Amino acid sequence: MARFVQPAPVPGDPYTGDPLLRSWLDRQLGAAGHDAARQRLVDLAADVVGPLRAAHADAEARPPTLTRYDAWGGRIDRVDTSAGWQTLRAAAARHALVALPYLPEARGTWGAAARVVQHALLHLYGAESATFSCPVAMADGAAALLSRPEVDPRVRAAWLPRLVATDPRVAVTSGQWMTESQGGSDLARSGTVARPARDGSWRLTGEKWFCSAVDSAVAVALARPEGAGRGSRVLAPFLVPRYAVDSPLADDGGDPGAPAPGVRVRRLKDKLGTRALPTAEVGLTDAYAWPLGDPTQPGLARAMTLVVVTRLHNAAAAASGMRRGLAYARAWAQSRQVAGGRLVDSPLHRATLGTAAVDTAGAFALAGHAFALLGRVEVGADPDAAAELRIIAPLAKLVTGRLAVACASEYVEAFGGAGYVEDTGVPRLLRDAQVLPIWEGTTNVLALDVLRAVAREDAARPLLRRLAAAAHTARGLSPALARTLTESTEQLRDAFTAVAADPDGVETVAGARAVAARAGHALAAALLVEHAAWGDEPAEVAARLWARRWLRHEDIAVDAHQHLEALC
């Protein structure tokens, strides 16, 4: 008897096979703008299904290693990564994943919507990048921070061109050295100290606990300037060169791959997921650093420029992974035979995939809207966009991170036993998704951030305005959907009023997660309504089902089964 061999699932082209992505670009960019971006998207999609998919597998199969000493006892702290990781690095530069919104020609073509095009590129690249999307995010955040006017022009000129280069031989990425073992997200407990030097540079001393992309050429580190006092607001961001070649403290003629003086890689982290990404503990002893802005002034607000960008990238990575996981699960269901028929023809399995597709549409809308707002803030300094982004950034990250884990778990289960076997690659979907609700703020941290935005910055106003407008728009699509949005808007208005009245009360803080989740779910429904009103019929289906699932908490299985093709 011949041995049965199950065909491997092969998802289609991630650009041409994603109708929501393409219609979103039509709406956001206009026909001419989408046409101008099309070749970039086609080229990246072709790379993703070919060499980058292979590079992703290679990077996952050969995780990074740390060599602390050379053969003669010299400290080298060399982090070696696979050929696949280097291929993904080069592709990120070549396809301008970081650079695009900073390129004059891109801003000339798309204006503020250059960030929309960047989001589309990230949506294609992120899901199978072995999480090289992480150094891409941090490099973008560092570039945004360096672009602030108060940063020393000499520091900007030295590093910004390298961070936004599209030549892989020139381009570098950035790490992010924020957390410490005693504090974690409690930055007020940070112990890293910055001391001024005579030449205007600074020296950093301390221990950083979770330093992702430690192979990057530079990192943004938070430190407490000497004499600045306690608390988190006084912390300041500094740019720290990782390698001797970029540190003025290093002797001339040394190995360019040698660590910068005062920078030590203690160990690489053994993580649940993102295993191809080198994450380390780093010790600093009088390490050379450039201040990003005036370090004598409270600097945490400046550092939030970086955090907002990386939170948006986190949301983009979540939506990308959800969409690619759905594509794999659907390809599997189309070839898998169960009980005499294809798995994809089972009403129950179709309902499962259709429900995941609804969640994926909502996640994409949240991430896409956040990037559009960021572009409007950066190009034109739109005050309305800035006010809305203050609450949208944590909401988008919070909701998409949670959805990504739930969907990844569903995808693993959809493959049955094959989903639990490492060499199929399916378990990576779940392992890598789990970092998304953690990095750049856990769900609880983000929920409290939403409360602060509402209580201190009146950030509820632009959100409620968008929800009310969407409820009005929905009347022409579905009376039931309009009622649901209207009710949700009024509930949130009451909740936000209570938050503003007693922001530190026990009931307010204990209920922060529920309020933030409700706000994020209502926002996703509103965004899908906006897209549906523009003329996208599948978005109308997704909006109705999303509202029933997340705002009314109803079972949508039957409709998800019936509308699977429209939703995918």
MOFENGI-V279139 format. One record per helix or strand of 2 or more residues. SS is the DSSP state (@ for helix, = for strand). FROM is the first residue (numbers start at 1). LEN is the number of residues. If there is no record, write none. Layout:
# MOFENGI-V279139
ss	from	len
SS	FROM	LEN
SS	FROM	LEN
This chain:
# MOFENGI-V279139
ss	from	len
@	19	43
=	65	5
=	75	6
@	83	12
@	100	3
@	104	25
@	133	14
@	153	11
=	174	4
@	187	3
=	193	4
=	202	11
=	218	8
=	236	6
@	244	3
=	263	6
=	279	13
@	300	36
=	337	2
=	341	2
@	343	3
@	347	32
@	383	32
@	416	5
@	422	3
@	427	7
@	443	15
@	460	15
@	479	23
@	506	5
@	512	23
@	537	15
@	557	6
@	564	4
